[in-house]
Amino acid sequence: MISGASGPMRRAVKGVRADTERQTLELYADRRHALGGRALLQHFNPYLLPIDDLKRACEANGQAFLNFAEYDYLSLGKDERVLEAAKRAIDVFGIGAGASRLVGGERSVHSELEAKLASFVGTQDALALVSGYGTNVGLVSHLLTTNDLIVVDEYSHNSIMVGARLSRAETRIFAHNDLADLATILEEERGRFQRVLVITEGLYSMEGDIPDLPLLLDICERHDAWLLIDEAHSIGVLGATGRGITEHFGIDPNRIDLIVGTLSKAFAACGGFVCGKASVIDWLRYSLNGFIYSVGLPPHIACAVQTAVSVLEAEPERVEQLTRLSQHFVAEAGRNGFDVGTAIGAGVVPIMFDDPVATLMASKALLTEGIYVPPVVQIGVPKDKPRLRFFLTTAHTEADLGRVFGVLCDWRQAYPAVRARHGSTIAAIEHAHAHLAAAGE
């Protein structure tokens, strides 16, 4: 009811459908799903497949199952010491924290984990949160306010982009790893804003490449801009002992204003964390909405991750093993004529394709042979740059990679005939993809 009106407003407002024309949520969702790429999956859907079922099916057919979709880079997720730490913690603490840490959910293992993470990364303090995605969204949206500026690499993770959109600060985007573009933006814009935050990733999860950290720091310091680095994929992967991009370049991590990490990649659990100066982290403990209004990290996860960090500290050769395998993958891709883009050969490596149909069919060919590599064709990458993204781990071997490239080479040789034989189906999929691109979804 509108105040002052004689009855309920029934006339359609300009730009709004009349009651009789309104869609139900079900119809709306169906349309958005169609625009979002559902047609691409009508003939082969490689997503949301239960890994345990795939493994059982492969083994029943006499195949060894290979999974390149998990980012347990250092194979700590099934390490007996990590598993035992989690089991013991469940016996002591139960399965959850039971409340926000600020008001009843704090356990001794939380501060112990944070001290461990800060020590490992090389900063003064750390704050652990229940969600890696939520860590970025909450932190980036929280830090700045009006009259401030956020400058973000165009390939930054969705959680960073969402956080920037939620912030009251203005946002500018610079071309991927183009630090000259970043410098130009800062030269033109810095004087208009009180505070500026630059955000990049330590290892880009779709490209497998890294920023030039020394130059990045020089630009930020020259323009009085703070620097936040999302090290979700670089901690445990870069640097001789897995301490991330700062160790990779030999730079003091305390020169970085904020380092964000995740507990779900190299540490194989779930959750996120923020590392920085003690005074900054203490402020976040009492002000960051994603921490204050979320339940505390489950204590058994805290214990498992603390043990995983200890294992990595004791066995840094895991990082060397991963690097060696990643470099071998890049070399084999080149030798066999596959494009890995700008990947440096560190944990995550894509193989690029010219069109989404070829990407989907290559993924299907691999899965038929017991190798799971989900295609990335619509979400998270430019629509004209589909790919198969390989997460390499210390559980993989060079023989496994040989098996991958054997299947891909056979598929590539057969693909022209497959296109000719299934031309109408492929044309339908390509039409759907073209429609999606035109719709801007």
C-alpha positions in Angstrom: 0.0 0.0 0.0 1.3 3.4 -0.9 0.7 6.3 1.5 -1.9 8.7 0.2 -3.2 6.3 -2.4 -6.8 5.3 -2.5 -6.0 1.7 -3.1 -3.2 -0.7 -4.1 -1.2 0.4 -7.0 -2.2 -1.8 -10.0 -1.0 0.4 -12.9 2.3 -0.7 -14.4 5.1 1.7 -13.7 7.0 2.8 -16.9 9.7 0.3 -17.6 8.1 -2.4 -15.4 5.9 -5.2 -16.6 2.2 -5.2 -15.7 1.2 -7.9 -13.2 -0.2 -10.1 -16.0 3.2 -10.1 -17.8 5.5 -10.8 -14.9 7.6 -13.8 -15.0 7.8 -16.4 -12.3 11.2 -16.9 -10.7 11.2 -20.3 -12.3 10.8 -18.9 -15.8 13.4 -16.2 -15.1 15.9 -18.7 -13.8 15.3 -20.9 -16.9 15.9 -17.9 -19.2 19.1 -16.9 -17.4 20.3 -20.5 -17.4 19.8 -20.7 -21.2 21.6 -17.4 -21.7 24.4 -18.6 -19.4 25.4 -21.5 -21.6 23.1 -24.5 -20.9 22.9 -25.3 -24.6 26.6 -25.9 -24.7 26.1 -28.9 -22.3 23.3 -30.7 -24.1 25.6 -33.2 -25.7 28.3 -33.5 -23.1 28.2 -32.1 -19.5 31.5 -32.5 -17.7 30.6 -30.6 -14.6 29.4 -31.6 -11.2 30.6 -35.1 -11.7 31.2 -37.0 -8.4 34.9 -37.8 -8.5 34.5 -41.0 -6.4 32.0 -42.3 -8.9 34.3 -41.6 -11.8 37.1 -43.3 -10.1 35.1 -46.4 -9.3 33.8 -46.6 -12.9 37.3 -46.3 -14.4 38.7 -48.9 -12.1 35.8 -51.3 -12.9 36.8 -50.9 -16.6 40.4 -51.6 -15.8 41.5 -48.0 -16.2 43.6 -46.0 -13.8 41.8 -42.8 -13.0 43.7 -39.5 -13.4 42.3 -36.3 -11.9 43.6 -33.0 -13.0 40.7 -31.0 -11.5 41.9 -30.8 -7.8 44.2 -28.2 -6.6 45.8 -30.3 -3.8 49.1 -29.2 -5.3 51.3 -30.8 -2.6 49.2 -33.9 -2.0 48.7 -32.9 1.7 44.9 -33.6 1.6 45.4 -37.3 2.1 48.6 -37.2 4.1 48.1 -39.4 7.2 49.5 -36.8 9.6 47.0 -34.2 8.4 44.1 -36.7 8.5 45.1 -37.8 12.1 45.2 -34.1 13.2 41.7 -33.5 12.0 40.4 -36.7 13.6 41.9 -35.9 17.0 40.5 -32.4 16.8 37.0 -33.7 16.1 37.2 -35.8 19.2 38.2 -32.8 21.3 36.2 -29.9 19.7 33.4 -31.5 17.7 32.8 -30.6 14.1 32.1 -26.9 14.3 33.0 -23.7 16.2 29.4 -23.1 17.1 29.5 -19.3 16.9 31.2 -16.3 15.5 34.7 -16.3 16.9 34.1 -12.8 18.3 31.3 -14.0 20.6 31.8 -17.6 21.6 33.3 -19.4 18.6 37.0 -18.8 19.5 39.1 -21.8 20.2 42.8 -22.0 21.1 43.6 -23.7 17.8 42.4 -20.6 15.9 45.1 -18.3 17.2 47.7 -21.1 16.9 46.8 -21.5 13.2 47.1 -17.8 12.6 50.5 -17.6 14.3 51.6 -20.5 12.2 50.4 -18.9 8.9 51.9 -15.5 9.7 55.2 -17.2 10.6 55.2 -19.3 7.4 54.3 -16.4 5.1 56.7 -14.0 6.9 54.3 -11.3 8.2 53.5 -10.0 11.7 50.0 -11.5 12.0 47.2 -13.3 10.2 43.5 -13.7 10.4 41.8 -17.0 9.4 38.2 -17.0 8.0 35.7 -19.7 7.1 35.6 -19.1 3.3 38.3 -18.3 0.8 35.9 -16.6 -1.6 34.3 -14.7 1.3 37.7 -13.5 2.5 38.3 -11.6 -0.7 34.7 -10.3 -1.1 34.6 -9.2 2.5 38.1 -7.7 2.6 38.1 -5.8 -0.7 34.6 -4.4 -0.1 35.6 -3.3 3.4 39.0 -1.6 3.1 38.2 1.6 1.2 35.4 4.1 1.1 34.3 7.2 -0.9 37.1 9.3 -2.4 39.2 6.2 -2.7 40.3 4.1 -5.7 40.7 0.3 -6.3 42.8 -0.7 -9.3 42.5 -4.4 -10.3 44.1 -6.7 -12.9 41.5 -7.6 -15.4 42.0 -11.4 -14.8 41.6 -11.2 -11.0 39.4 -13.8 -9.5 35.6 -13.2 -9.4 35.7 -12.8 -5.6 38.0 -9.8 -6.0 35.8 -8.2 -8.7 32.7 -8.7 -6.6 34.4 -7.2 -3.6 35.4 -4.2 -5.7 31.9 -3.7 -7.0 30.5 -3.8 -3.4 33.1 -1.2 -2.2 32.2 2.5 -2.0 35.5 3.2 -3.7 35.7 3.7 -7.4 37.3 0.9 -9.5 39.6 0.9 -12.5 40.8 -2.2 -14.4 44.2 -2.6 -16.0 45.1 -5.0 -18.7 46.4 -8.4 -17.5 49.9 -8.2 -16.2 50.4 -4.9 -18.1 52.2 -2.9 -15.5 52.7 0.0 -17.9 48.9 0.2 -18.1 48.7 0.2 -14.3 51.4 3.0 -14.1 49.4 5.1 -16.6 46.2 4.7 -14.6 48.0 5.8 -11.4 49.7 8.7 -13.1 46.4 10.0 -14.4 44.1 9.2 -11.5 46.2 9.1 -8.2 45.8 12.8 -7.5 42.0 12.6 -7.5 41.8 10.1 -4.6 42.7 10.0 -0.9 43.7 6.3 -0.9 44.5 3.8 -3.7 44.6 0.0 -3.4 46.1 -2.1 -6.2 45.1 -5.7 -6.4 46.8 -8.6 -8.3 47.2 -12.3 -7.9 50.4 -14.1 -7.1 49.7 -16.9 -9.5 46.7 -16.5 -11.9 44.5 -19.5 -11.6 43.3 -19.5 -15.3 46.5 -18.4 -17.0 49.2 -20.0 -14.8 51.3 -16.8 -15.0 52.6 -14.3 -12.4 53.1 -10.5 -12.2 56.5 -8.8 -12.1 56.5 -8.2 -8.4 59.6 -6.0 -8.1 58.2 -3.7 -10.8 54.7 -3.8 -9.3 56.1 -2.8 -5.9 58.1 0.0 -7.5 55.0 1.4 -9.2 52.9 1.2 -6.1 55.5 2.8 -3.9 56.1 5.6 -6.4 52.4 6.4 -6.5 51.7 6.0 -2.8 49.3 3.0 -3.5 48.7 0.1 -1.2 49.2 -3.4 -2.6 47.0 -6.5 -2.0 48.1 -9.8 -3.5 45.8 -12.8 -3.6 48.2 -15.7 -3.2 45.5 -18.4 -3.3 47.4 -20.4 -5.9 51.0 -19.2 -5.3 51.5 -20.1 -1.6 52.7 -23.7 -1.5 53.6 -23.5 -5.2 56.0 -20.5 -5.7 59.3 -20.1 -4.0 61.9 -22.7 -3.0 59.9 -23.6 0.2 56.4 -22.6 -1.0 56.1 -19.3 0.7 54.7 -17.6 -2.4 55.5 -14.9 -4.8 57.6 -12.9 -2.4 60.0 -15.8 -1.9 60.0 -16.4 -5.6 61.4 -12.9 -6.2 63.4 -12.7 -3.0 61.3 -9.8 -1.6 60.4 -9.1 2.1 56.7 -10.0 2.4 56.3 -7.1 4.8 56.6 -4.7 1.8 53.2 -6.1 0.7 50.3 -4.3 2.6 48.0 -7.3 2.5 48.6 -10.9 1.5 45.4 -13.0 1.0 45.6 -16.8 1.0 43.3 -19.8 1.0 43.3 -23.0 3.0 41.8 -25.0 0.1 44.7 -25.1 -2.4 48.1 -26.3 -1.2 46.7 -26.8 2.3 43.9 -28.9 0.9 41.1 -27.9 3.3 38.8 -24.9 3.2 38.8 -21.3 4.4 40.8 -18.2 3.8 43.3 -16.0 5.6 44.7 -12.5 5.5 48.4 -11.7 6.4 49.7 -8.2 7.2 51.0 -5.9 9.9 49.8 -6.7 13.4 47.8 -3.4 13.8 46.0 -3.9 10.5 45.0 -7.5 11.3 43.9 -6.5 14.7 41.6 -3.8 13.2 40.2 -6.4 10.8 39.4 -8.7 13.8 37.0 -6.1 15.1 35.7 -4.6 11.9 35.6 -7.1 9.0 32.0 -8.2 8.4 33.0 -11.5 6.8 34.8 -12.4 10.1 32.5 -10.9 12.6 29.2 -12.2 11.2 30.4 -15.7 10.1 30.9 -18.8 12.1 34.5 -19.5 13.1 36.6 -21.9 11.1 35.9 -25.5 12.2 38.5 -26.4 14.8 39.4 -29.7 13.0 40.1 -27.7 9.8 42.4 -25.3 11.8 44.3 -28.3 13.2 44.6 -30.0 9.9 45.9 -26.9 8.2 48.4 -26.2 11.0 49.7 -29.8 10.5 49.8 -29.4 6.7 52.0 -26.2 7.1 54.3 -28.1 9.4 54.6 -31.0 6.9 55.5 -28.5 4.2 58.1 -26.8 6.4 59.6 -30.2 7.1 59.4 -31.4 3.5 60.0 -28.4 1.1 61.1 -30.9 -1.6 57.4 -31.3 -2.3 57.5 -27.8 -4.0 60.6 -28.7 -6.1 58.8 -31.9 -7.2 55.7 -30.0 -8.2 57.8 -27.4 -10.1 59.7 -30.1 -11.9 56.5 -31.8 -13.0 54.9 -28.5 -14.1 57.9 -27.6 -16.2 57.8 -31.0 -17.8 54.1 -30.5 -18.6 54.9 -27.2 -20.4 57.8 -28.8 -22.3 55.7 -31.7 -23.4 52.9 -29.4 -24.5 55.3 -27.5 -26.6 56.9 -30.6 -28.1 53.4 -31.9 -29.1 52.2 -28.6 -30.5 49.8 -27.5 -27.8 49.5 -23.9 -26.6 49.8 -23.1 -22.9 49.5 -19.4 -23.3 51.6 -17.4 -20.8 51.8 -20.2 -18.1 55.2 -20.3 -16.5 54.9 -24.0 -15.4 53.9 -23.7 -11.7 51.1 -25.9 -10.6 48.3 -24.7 -12.9 48.8 -24.9 -16.7 46.1 -24.4 -19.3 46.0 -25.8 -22.8 44.3 -23.2 -25.1 41.8 -24.0 -27.8 40.4 -22.0 -30.7 36.7 -22.7 -30.0 34.5 -24.1 -27.2 33.4 -27.1 -29.2 36.9 -28.4 -29.6 37.5 -27.8 -25.9 34.5 -29.8 -24.9 35.3 -32.6 -27.2 38.9 -32.8 -26.1 37.7 -33.0 -22.5 35.3 -35.8 -23.5 38.1 -37.7 -25.2 40.2 -37.5 -22.1 37.4 -38.6 -19.8 36.6 -41.6 -22.1 40.2 -42.7 -21.3 39.8 -42.1 -17.6 41.4 -38.7 -17.4 39.2 -35.9 -15.9 40.0 -32.3 -17.0 36.9 -30.1 -17.0 36.8 -27.6 -19.8 36.6 -23.9 -19.1 34.5 -22.4 -21.9 32.1 -19.9 -20.5 32.7 -18.9 -17.0 35.9 -17.3 -15.6 37.7 -16.7 -18.9 37.2 -14.6 -22.0 34.7 -16.3 -24.4 37.3 -16.4 -27.2 39.9 -18.1 -25.0 38.4 -21.5 -24.0 40.8 -24.0 -22.4 41.5 -27.2 -20.5 42.9 -26.2 -17.2 45.3 -28.8 -15.6 46.0 -28.7 -11.9 49.3 -30.6 -11.4 50.1 -32.2 -8.1 52.9 -34.2 -6.6 50.7 -37.3 -6.9 51.1 -37.1 -10.7 54.0 -38.6 -12.6 55.7 -38.0 -15.9 54.1 -41.2 -17.2 50.7 -39.7 -16.3 51.5 -36.7 -18.4 52.6 -38.9 -21.3 49.2 -40.6 -21.1 47.5 -37.2 -21.3 49.4 -36.0 -24.4 48.9 -39.4 -26.0 45.1 -39.0 -25.8 45.2 -35.4 -26.9 47.4 -36.1 -29.9 45.0 -38.9 -31.0 42.0 -36.7 -30.5 43.6 -33.9 -32.5 44.2 -36.2 -35.4 40.7 -37.6 -35.3 38.9 -34.2 -34.7 38.4 -33.1 -38.4 36.6 -36.4 -39.2 34.5 -36.0 -36.1 33.5 -32.5 -37.0 32.5 -33.7 -40.5 30.5 -36.7 -39.1 28.7 -34.6 -36.4 28.5 -31.4 -38.3 24.9 -30.5 -37.4 25.4 -31.1 -33.7 28.6 -29.1 -33.7 26.9 -26.3 -35.7 24.1 -26.2 -33.1 26.6 -25.8 -30.3 28.6 -23.2 -32.1 25.3 -21.3 -32.8 24.5 -21.4 -29.1 27.9 -20.1 -28.1 27.7 -17.3 -30.7 24.3 -16.3 -29.3 25.8 -16.2 -25.8 28.6 -14.0 -26.9 26.1 -11.6 -28.6 23.9 -11.6 -25.5 26.9 -10.5 -23.4 26.3 -13.3 -20.9 
